Amino acid sequence: MLMAKRETKCPHCKQWTEWQGGLYDCCLHCNELLEKEEINRLQALETQRRIEAEAAQALLDQQNPFLRKLSGYVSLIFIGFILSVIAVVVLFAA
């Protein structure tokens, strides 16, 4: 898909330059990135997501493995109980 070329004012040299709307487009006069602030914002956002993911993994690693297994078994037993009740209701309804 061909994007239309437009002009924008470079935030560095303040001259008008062609811009195709890309994140990594450069100024034709000073060769600086036109969207440098957006790139920095996206990098900061990615860093924040990575930090939050590492914190969540550290929290999960600190949990007792026995309790994690137990909660899995309790969930399985609960689902089995609900399915058994549904099966009994369906049998009596027929």
C-alpha positions, 0 to 999 in steps of 0.5 A: 500500500503506497502512502501519500507523501506530505510535508512536516516541519522538522522538530530539530532544524525547523525546516519543512521536509517530506514525511511519509508517515513512517516512524523512522522517517528522517529529515532531508536537511539535518537527517534527524528522526522526525518521530524521535519523541514517539520512538522514545515513548514506545521504548519507555512503554515497552520497558515498563511492560517488561518490568511489570512482567518480570515483577509478576513472574517473581511474585509467581516464583515466590508462591509455595509450589504446594499451594499452587498445585492444591489450587489447581486440584481444587479448581479441577474438583469444583469443575467436576462437581459442576459437571456432575450436577449438570449431568444429573439435571439433564438425566432427570429432565429427559 
